[in-house]
Amino acid sequence: MAFVSRSAIRNATNFSDYLLRSFSTSTKSAHHNNHQQTHKYLEANAFVGSWEAPKDPKEAQARLALLRRDYAKKVKQVRKNYIQEGELLRLEKQRKDEAKQEALRVVNEERKKLKAEAAKARAEERKVANEEFRQTLFWIQSLLSDERTSREARALENDEKDEGRKEERKERANKTPEFHVD
């Protein structure tokens, strides 16, 4: 069996992790790297490196208190600015969300209008189709009634002819046949 040193395994693992990170599609790391590259640091404070120890301890405490108070004021101002920026970002986000909601509302209203118009058009088409169907039924009914009346008229004519024939038959039957055998 071949033995591999721990450092070789560690290096190979680090290299594979590096490859995975370099081919990663995550935007979070890219954002982090971009933020690190574009970060703007505050200018150096005038107090840093300017401390010279006074001979009197009371004076040192007073100067230190002034430095602390000044630092607290600056921190308070930075925090205030941070809060203001956060509030501005929140308001901007809220405004964008409201604009999106308004745009969605307008789109939905347009879609509802189009849907209502399409429903009206379909209802009108149904109405026209029903009217055409009704007219067709009336036409068929009139044809059938015309056919029925003509059939009835023919039947009456036939009945009249039949009655005439019956009468002729009766008359013939009433006439005594000349060569009738009893």
C-alpha positions in Angstrom: 0.0 0.0 0.0 1.2 3.4 -0.8 1.0 6.1 1.9 0.2 9.7 1.1 1.2 12.4 3.5 -1.4 14.5 5.2 -0.1 17.7 3.7 -0.5 16.3 0.2 -4.1 15.3 1.0 -4.7 18.8 2.5 -3.2 20.5 -0.5 -5.2 18.5 -2.9 -8.4 19.2 -0.9 -7.6 22.9 -0.8 -6.9 22.9 -4.5 -10.3 21.1 -5.2 -12.0 23.6 -3.0 -10.4 26.5 -4.9 -11.5 25.0 -8.2 -15.0 24.6 -6.9 -15.1 28.2 -5.7 -13.6 29.5 -9.0 -16.3 27.7 -11.1 -19.1 28.5 -8.7 -22.0 30.5 -10.0 -22.9 32.0 -6.7 -23.2 35.7 -6.8 -22.8 36.1 -3.0 -19.0 35.6 -3.2 -18.7 37.8 -6.2 -20.6 40.5 -4.4 -18.4 40.1 -1.3 -15.3 40.3 -3.4 -16.6 43.4 -5.3 -17.5 45.0 -2.0 -14.0 44.4 -0.7 -12.5 45.9 -3.8 -14.7 49.0 -3.9 -14.9 49.7 -0.1 -14.1 53.3 0.8 -12.4 53.7 4.2 -12.8 56.7 6.3 -9.9 59.2 6.4 -7.4 58.8 9.2 -8.4 60.4 12.5 -6.2 63.3 13.6 -6.1 61.9 17.1 -4.6 58.6 16.1 -0.9 58.8 16.9 -1.1 62.3 18.2 -1.2 61.3 21.9 1.7 62.7 23.9 1.6 61.8 27.5 1.3 64.9 29.7 3.3 65.2 32.8 0.3 65.8 35.1 -2.0 62.7 35.5 -5.1 65.0 36.0 -4.4 66.7 32.7 -4.0 63.3 31.0 -7.4 62.2 32.4 -9.0 65.4 31.2 -7.5 65.1 27.7 -8.5 61.4 27.7 -12.1 62.3 28.7 -12.2 64.9 25.9 -10.9 62.3 23.4 -13.6 59.8 24.6 -16.3 62.4 24.4 -15.2 63.5 20.9 -15.1 59.8 19.9 -18.5 59.2 21.3 -19.9 62.2 19.4 -18.3 60.9 16.1 -19.7 57.3 16.7 -23.1 58.8 17.5 -23.0 60.8 14.2 -21.9 57.7 12.2 -24.7 55.7 13.8 -27.2 58.5 13.0 -26.0 58.5 9.4 -26.2 54.8 9.2 -29.8 54.9 10.5 -30.7 57.6 8.1 -29.2 55.7 5.2 -31.1 52.6 6.3 -34.3 54.6 6.5 -33.7 56.1 3.0 -33.1 52.6 1.7 -36.3 51.3 3.4 -38.3 54.2 1.9 -36.9 53.6 -1.5 -37.7 49.9 -1.3 -41.2 50.7 -0.1 -41.6 53.2 -3.0 -40.4 50.6 -5.5 -42.7 47.9 -4.0 -45.7 50.3 -4.2 -44.8 51.1 -7.8 -44.6 47.4 -8.6 -48.0 46.8 -6.9 -49.5 49.7 -8.8 -48.1 48.3 -12.1 -49.5 44.9 -11.2 -52.9 46.5 -10.4 -53.0 48.3 -13.7 -52.0 45.1 -15.6 -54.7 43.2 -13.7 -57.3 45.8 -14.5 -56.4 45.7 -18.2 -56.5 41.9 -18.2 -60.0 42.1 -16.5 -61.2 44.6 -19.0 -60.0 42.5 -21.9 -61.5 39.4 -20.3 -64.9 41.3 -19.9 -64.8 42.5 -23.5 -64.0 38.9 -24.7 -66.9 37.6 -22.6 -69.2 40.3 -24.1 -68.1 39.4 -27.6 -68.7 35.7 -26.9 -72.1 36.5 -25.4 -73.0 38.6 -28.5 -71.8 35.7 -30.8 -74.0 33.3 -28.8 -76.9 35.6 -29.1 -76.4 35.9 -32.9 -76.0 32.1 -33.2 -79.1 31.5 -31.2 -81.1 34.0 -33.3 -79.8 32.3 -36.5 -80.8 28.9 -35.1 -84.2 30.3 -34.2 -84.7 31.7 -37.7 -83.6 28.4 -39.2 -86.1 26.5 -37.0 -88.9 29.0 -38.0 -87.9 28.5 -41.7 -87.9 24.7 -41.3 -91.2 24.9 -39.4 -92.7 27.0 -42.2 -91.4 24.5 -44.8 -92.9 21.7 -42.8 -96.2 23.5 -42.4 -96.3 24.4 -46.1 -95.6 20.7 -46.9 -98.2 19.7 -44.4 -100.8 22.0 -45.9 -100.0 20.9 -49.4 -100.2 17.3 -48.3 -103.5 18.0 -46.6 -104.7 19.8 -49.8 -103.6 16.8 -51.9 -105.3 14.5 -49.4 -108.5 16.6 -49.7 -108.3 16.5 -53.4 -107.7 12.7 -53.3 -110.6 12.4 -50.9 -112.8 14.3 -53.2 -111.7 12.2 -56.1 -112.2 9.1 -54.1 -115.7 10.2 -53.2 -116.4 10.9 -56.8 -115.1 7.4 -57.7 -117.2 5.9 -54.9 -120.3 7.6 -56.2 -119.5 6.3 -59.7 -119.1 2.9 -58.3 -122.3 3.2 -56.4 -124.1 4.4 -59.5 -122.6 1.5 -61.4 -123.6 -0.9 -58.7 -127.1 0.5 -58.7 -127.4 0.0 -62.4 -128.3 -3.5 -63.0 -125.9 -5.4 -65.1 -127.3 -6.5 -68.4 -125.9 -10.0 -68.2 -126.4 -10.7 -64.6 -126.9 -14.3 -63.7 -128.9 -15.2 -60.7 
